[in-house]
Amino acid sequence: MKCPGQDMRYWKPGDIYEIACPNCGRPVEFFKDETTRRCKGCGEKVANPKMDFGCAAYCQYAAACLGEIGPELAALREGPLGARPAPAAKEPPQGGRKGMKVKRKIIEIDEERCTGCGQCVSACAEGALAIIDGKARLVSENYCDGLGACLGECPEGALNVTEKESEVFDVEAAEEHVRATTGQAAAAGATAAGAPEAAATLPCGCPSSEVRVFPSAVACAPKQASAAGAAPADAMPSALGHWPVQIRLIPANASFLKNADLLVAADCTPLAYAGFHRDLLPGKVVMLGCPKFDDVAEYTSKFTEIFKTAGIRSITVVEMEVPCCSRLPAIVKTALLRAGKDIPIEEIVISRTGQMTKGKAKSAA
């Protein structure tokens, strides 16, 4: 787990910004901890003048927190900033970070308003909420990230985000909790219904996360062509053959991932490229997400597990031309390296006007 100083969940809006390319003037988007980026307009390698590693520049626990320290950060730590004494740090209590409390945002439930409908449970990807004694309850403070994804799902307005002394959000504990509860639900479902397809679901078991496989309309329907040789827009069938499609909702052990050709797409691309179902999706398993607003660490962990176990045959990454999308192929390549796999990758870029540029197949190395 990363401390709040290094976890993107706690970044502020100003930690992602644009710098004008000194060569052509085109804006280049930077994350605060990136050293350089290449301008997509002229190809110039642009240095980040506002680079900020935060507490990792001096904290004695930086290596353990981040897993590795790059050369730029290592050089900074050896310089004047790294030479300054680190703030006094308390040793984690015995048993790890569980039990450590900080003042942070966390979900609060108004029991009088709560009707126990369970819609908030299905919206919490960390499994922090459960219906207990007819009311929504916080299972454990360290499972709640405090982002409030569940707020909009409550029809009674019984949820709100408050700031108070709470246990530190523990990503690893939350992931383990989700895996454990998913496994229990799967075992019960398989015993009761004899349906292995229900095994790979999130703990909530709601329709939005229920794993389903079905024949795509492209495979079933005869190809219809207009006089010009293209299918009429109102006759173009869906090429989707599974559910769910969001990266956060797809379990790493979903049956449709086995030996699949994977299509990893930024969630803006199906809207920008009109031929998404016709040209990109047929015969592939799709995973949609946003590398700018979603959790990069969570994505990397999910893909690493998939690449280790699913026997993926090929990967196509579809991103928008906007700078924030460039992290998507990087996430996939990082996961491949961590999984120790060498799977061919094809990168495709979609312009904001809906034009497609194909890249060449390449390996993670």
C-alpha positions as MATLAB code, in Angstrom:
seq = 'MKCPGQDMRYWKPGDIYEIACPNCGRPVEFFKDETTRRCKGCGEKVANPKMDFGCAAYCQYAAACLGEIGPELAALREGPLGARPAPAAKEPPQGGRKGMKVKRKIIEIDEERCTGCGQCVSACAEGALAIIDGKARLVSENYCDGLGACLGECPEGALNVTEKESEVFDVEAAEEHVRATTGQAAAAGATAAGAPEAAATLPCGCPSSEVRVFPSAVACAPKQASAAGAAPADAMPSALGHWPVQIRLIPANASFLKNADLLVAADCTPLAYAGFHRDLLPGKVVMLGCPKFDDVAEYTSKFTEIFKTAGIRSITVVEMEVPCCSRLPAIVKTALLRAGKDIPIEEIVISRTGQMTKGKAKSAA';
ca = [
       0.000    0.000    0.000;
       1.167    3.533   -0.739;
       0.861    6.312    1.820;
      -1.475    9.229    0.963;
       1.545   11.273   -0.133;
       2.199    8.880   -3.033;
      -1.272    7.493   -3.785;
      -2.976    9.148   -6.799;
      -6.296    8.902   -4.958;
      -5.117   11.797   -2.807;
      -3.741   13.996   -5.577;
      -5.163   17.469   -6.085;
      -6.411   18.819   -9.441;
      -3.227   20.885   -9.820;
      -1.076   17.743   -9.729;
      -1.965   17.085  -13.387;
      -1.152   20.049  -15.608;
      -0.111   21.180  -19.083;
       3.228   22.668  -20.134;
       3.692   24.384  -23.502;
       6.139   22.549  -25.769;
       9.192   24.861  -26.149;
       9.507   23.807  -29.792;
       5.968   24.056  -31.226;
       3.912   25.515  -28.378;
       1.456   22.599  -28.242;
       0.303   21.784  -24.678;
       1.906   18.667  -23.192;
       0.098   17.093  -20.255;
       2.186   16.012  -17.251;
       1.520   14.094  -14.074;
       3.503   15.764  -11.271;
       5.845   12.788  -10.784;
       6.802   12.415  -14.469;
      10.238   13.622  -15.539;
       9.720   13.943  -19.317;
       7.049   13.512  -21.988;
       7.260   13.565  -25.751;
       5.193   16.209  -27.547;
       2.628   14.571  -29.815;
       2.765   17.569  -32.125;
       6.447   17.745  -33.035;
       8.036   14.814  -31.196;
      10.173   17.045  -28.979;
      11.160   15.503  -25.625;
       9.886   17.972  -23.040;
      11.203   18.099  -19.462;
       8.757   18.591  -16.600;
       9.694   21.907  -14.952;
       7.292   21.291  -12.043;
       8.332   17.725  -11.230;
       7.356   16.824   -7.674;
       8.028   13.480   -5.968;
       6.509   14.726   -2.729;
       7.470   12.911    0.464;
       9.305   10.197   -1.515;
      12.148   12.697   -1.987;
      13.190   12.340    1.651;
      11.119    9.679    3.452;
      13.157    6.751    4.779;
      10.331    4.362    3.896;
      10.078    5.459    0.229;
      11.576    2.276   -1.235;
       9.200    0.051    0.729;
       6.236    2.259   -0.148;
       6.890    2.591   -3.886;
       8.475   -0.798   -4.514;
      11.306    0.765   -6.500;
      13.061    4.121   -6.832;
      13.878    5.360  -10.334;
      17.177    7.066  -11.198;
      15.663   10.565  -11.191;
      14.232   10.104   -7.694;
      17.444    8.472   -6.479;
      19.455   11.464   -7.702;
      17.048   13.847   -6.008;
      17.276   11.967   -2.716;
      21.070   12.258   -2.813;
      20.865   16.017   -3.363;
      20.091   18.873   -0.944;
      16.406   17.942   -0.620;
      17.181   14.347    0.217;
      19.801   15.426    2.735;
      17.279   17.176    4.940;
      16.008   15.211    7.952;
      12.791   13.327    7.378;
       9.766   14.222    9.489;
       9.417   12.026   12.543;
       7.536    8.925   11.553;
       5.760    6.499   13.828;
       6.470    2.846   13.288;
       3.390    0.975   12.079;
       1.741   -0.952   14.908;
       2.339   -4.667   15.149;
       0.308   -6.392   12.454;
       0.926   -3.737    9.772;
      -1.055   -0.583    9.037;
      -4.380   -1.962   10.225;
      -5.479    0.112   13.180;
      -3.563    3.251   12.148;
      -5.882    6.255   12.136;
      -5.655    9.521   10.230;
      -8.089   12.318    9.569;
      -9.500   11.530    6.131;
     -12.680   11.272    4.088;
     -14.882    8.233    4.648;
     -18.472    7.147    4.026;
     -21.079    7.841    6.708;
     -24.495    6.144    6.710;
     -27.718    7.670    8.064;
     -29.455    4.581    9.450;
     -32.818    6.339    9.791;
     -32.931    7.061    6.053;
     -31.432    3.730    4.939;
     -34.023    1.220    3.713;
     -31.560   -1.616    3.096;
     -32.100   -1.674   -0.680;
     -28.443   -2.625   -1.278;
     -27.810   -0.352   -4.252;
     -24.823    1.222   -2.493;
     -23.293   -2.217   -1.924;
     -23.215   -2.914   -5.644;
     -21.545    0.454   -6.320;
     -18.625   -0.139   -3.947;
     -15.776   -1.846   -5.829;
     -13.827   -2.319   -2.593;
     -16.618   -4.300   -0.909;
     -16.622   -1.875    2.035;
     -20.412   -1.927    2.395;
     -22.798   -4.751    3.235;
     -26.429   -5.131    4.258;
     -26.463   -6.241    7.891;
     -29.672   -6.488    9.920;
     -31.566   -4.756    7.121;
     -29.293   -1.701    6.971;
     -26.209   -0.716    4.989;
     -23.126   -0.960    7.177;
     -19.451   -0.169    6.728;
     -17.734   -3.567    6.954;
     -14.384   -2.048    7.876;
     -13.010    1.491    7.740;
      -9.813    0.373    6.009;
     -11.835   -1.002    3.059;
     -13.413    2.409    2.281;
     -11.429    4.721   -0.029;
     -13.659    7.702    0.751;
     -14.203    8.596   -2.927;
     -17.980    8.262   -2.633;
     -18.750    6.164   -5.714;
     -21.755    4.832   -3.809;
     -23.369    8.240   -3.114;
     -25.304    8.575   -6.354;
     -26.748    5.087   -6.023;
     -28.691    5.711   -2.806;
     -32.314    6.651   -3.597;
     -32.894    7.855   -0.020;
     -29.863   10.131    0.349;
     -28.655    8.096    3.317;
     -24.983    8.314    2.381;
     -22.515   11.156    2.618;
     -18.753   11.614    2.742;
     -17.477   12.996    6.001;
     -13.981   13.818    7.242;
     -13.004   12.234   10.547;
     -10.378   10.132   12.310;
     -10.545    6.756   10.555;
      -8.392    3.755    9.785;
      -6.055    4.276    6.823;
      -7.483    2.975    3.538;
      -5.632   -0.271    2.781;
      -5.744   -1.187   -0.913;
      -4.257   -4.639   -0.365;
      -6.676   -5.481    2.441;
      -9.622   -4.316    0.342;
      -8.502   -6.411   -2.636;
      -8.052   -9.470   -0.421;
     -11.513   -8.875    1.085;
     -13.056   -8.703   -2.390;
     -11.290  -11.892   -3.469;
     -12.370  -13.708   -0.306;
     -16.017  -12.664   -0.489;
     -16.134  -13.333   -4.221;
     -14.853  -16.848   -3.642;
     -17.418  -17.512   -0.915;
     -20.280  -16.266   -3.066;
     -19.038  -18.327   -5.992;
     -18.853  -21.522   -3.948;
     -22.367  -21.009   -2.612;
     -23.731  -20.231   -6.059;
     -22.079  -23.241   -7.672;
     -23.386  -25.557   -4.957;
     -26.930  -24.230   -5.125;
     -27.344  -23.783   -8.845;
     -24.532  -25.841  -10.337;
     -23.639  -22.843  -12.502;
     -19.874  -22.239  -12.694;
     -20.462  -19.075  -14.755;
     -21.709  -17.334  -11.616;
     -18.364  -17.937   -9.900;
     -16.611  -14.839  -11.190;
     -18.694  -11.989   -9.778;
     -18.090   -9.118   -7.440;
     -19.305   -9.554   -3.850;
     -22.471   -7.518   -4.425;
     -23.860   -9.941   -7.026;
     -25.818   -7.179   -8.758;
     -26.708   -7.336  -12.481;
     -24.095   -4.702  -13.386;
     -21.258   -6.995  -12.282;
     -22.742  -10.424  -13.012;
     -20.478  -12.283  -15.407;
     -22.277  -13.403  -18.545;
     -21.179  -14.863  -21.873;
     -23.483  -14.745  -24.890;
     -23.131  -14.983  -28.673;
     -22.532  -11.591  -30.256;
     -25.001  -10.308  -32.820;
     -22.137  -10.098  -35.328;
     -21.604  -13.849  -35.098;
     -25.314  -14.641  -35.348;
     -26.642  -12.171  -37.876;
     -25.997  -12.426  -41.612;
     -23.848   -9.639  -42.974;
     -25.940   -7.021  -44.662;
     -24.390   -4.588  -47.064;
     -25.665   -1.496  -48.721;
     -25.102   -0.703  -52.375;
     -21.823    0.932  -51.377;
     -20.718   -2.250  -49.651;
     -21.077   -0.987  -46.059;
     -23.661   -2.136  -43.543;
     -26.457    0.400  -42.993;
     -26.020    2.243  -39.677;
     -29.359    1.002  -38.324;
     -28.486   -2.605  -39.236;
     -24.997   -2.758  -37.693;
     -25.153   -5.534  -35.072;
     -23.441   -5.469  -31.712;
     -20.185   -7.422  -31.527;
     -20.242   -7.609  -27.716;
     -20.158  -11.175  -26.440;
     -19.767  -10.836  -22.661;
     -20.588   -8.792  -19.571;
     -19.301   -6.790  -17.670;
     -16.998   -4.593  -19.759;
     -15.443   -2.143  -17.286;
     -11.908   -3.009  -16.146;
     -12.846   -2.501  -12.500;
     -15.832   -4.845  -12.740;
     -14.326   -7.747  -14.702;
     -12.990  -10.446  -12.346;
      -9.516  -11.673  -13.260;
     -10.873  -15.230  -13.311;
     -13.819  -14.525  -15.629;
     -14.321  -17.473  -17.973;
     -14.484  -15.294  -21.090;
     -10.882  -14.160  -20.492;
      -9.462  -17.656  -21.002;
      -7.300  -17.799  -24.174;
      -8.890  -14.547  -25.342;
      -7.779  -11.897  -27.790;
      -7.984   -8.850  -25.545;
      -9.182   -5.383  -26.583;
      -8.212   -2.791  -23.959;
      -9.950    0.466  -24.841;
     -10.168    3.920  -23.321;
     -13.827    4.467  -22.571;
     -14.096    7.474  -24.908;
     -13.063    5.470  -27.973;
     -16.386    3.697  -28.706;
     -18.026    7.125  -28.910;
     -15.323    8.754  -31.016;
     -14.889    5.883  -33.499;
     -18.156    4.978  -35.217;
     -16.879    1.621  -36.494;
     -15.881    0.275  -33.063;
     -18.234   -2.741  -33.238;
     -17.518   -3.382  -36.903;
     -13.733   -2.986  -37.034;
     -12.309   -3.498  -33.558;
     -14.555   -5.608  -31.326;
     -15.475   -8.768  -33.329;
     -13.836  -11.855  -31.851;
     -12.318   -9.972  -28.915;
     -12.941   -9.556  -25.210;
     -13.173   -5.849  -24.405;
     -12.068   -4.097  -21.213;
     -12.943   -0.406  -20.925;
     -11.489    2.195  -18.600;
     -10.128    5.705  -18.162;
      -6.425    6.001  -17.253;
      -6.904    9.631  -16.171;
      -9.737    9.295  -13.655;
      -9.452    5.666  -12.541;
      -6.840    4.090  -10.274;
      -3.709    3.234  -12.272;
      -2.364    0.925   -9.544;
      -5.635   -0.998   -9.469;
      -5.593   -1.373  -13.256;
      -2.000   -2.591  -13.238;
      -2.730   -5.144  -10.528;
      -5.838   -6.420  -12.349;
      -4.038   -6.818  -15.693;
      -1.039   -8.478  -14.033;
      -3.287  -11.148  -12.534;
      -5.101  -11.654  -15.848;
      -1.872  -11.996  -17.831;
      -0.512  -14.516  -15.320;
      -3.536  -16.822  -15.379;
      -5.777  -16.308  -18.395;
      -3.547  -17.356  -21.296;
      -4.255  -14.170  -23.263;
      -3.272  -14.648  -26.939;
      -3.050  -11.055  -28.153;
      -3.665   -7.522  -26.929;
      -5.003   -4.522  -28.827;
      -4.882   -1.199  -26.964;
      -7.162    1.560  -28.269;
      -6.560    5.059  -26.940;
      -7.638    8.579  -27.773;
      -5.093   11.056  -29.160;
      -5.381   13.209  -26.016;
      -2.293   13.081  -23.739;
      -3.997   11.574  -20.697;
      -4.787    8.427  -22.691;
      -1.116    7.654  -23.284;
      -0.945    5.957  -19.885;
      -3.210    3.108  -21.024;
      -0.622    1.202  -23.118;
       1.969    1.904  -20.412;
      -0.280    0.254  -17.811;
      -0.682   -2.829  -20.005;
       3.071   -3.080  -20.683;
       3.914   -2.695  -16.996;
       1.465   -5.471  -16.140;
       3.012   -7.726  -18.803;
       6.470   -7.198  -17.346;
       5.253   -7.921  -13.828;
       3.486  -11.049  -15.056;
       6.591  -12.186  -16.926;
       4.658  -12.571  -20.185;
       5.528  -11.582  -23.761;
       2.235  -11.112  -25.593;
       1.991   -9.225  -28.915;
       0.498   -5.737  -28.528;
      -1.055   -3.572  -31.217;
      -1.674    0.080  -30.394;
      -4.427    2.051  -32.111;
      -5.003    5.780  -31.689;
      -8.374    7.430  -32.323;
      -8.543   11.149  -33.081;
     -11.202   13.407  -31.621;
     -12.769   13.561  -35.061;
     -13.067    9.780  -35.230;
     -10.083    8.874  -37.428;
      -8.129    5.706  -36.668;
      -4.361    5.329  -36.815;
      -3.057    1.796  -36.483;
       0.258    1.056  -34.840;
       2.503   -1.912  -35.451;
       2.332   -5.072  -33.369;
       4.998   -5.096  -30.669;
       5.937   -6.929  -27.499;
       6.111   -5.524  -23.980;
       9.880   -5.689  -24.127;
];
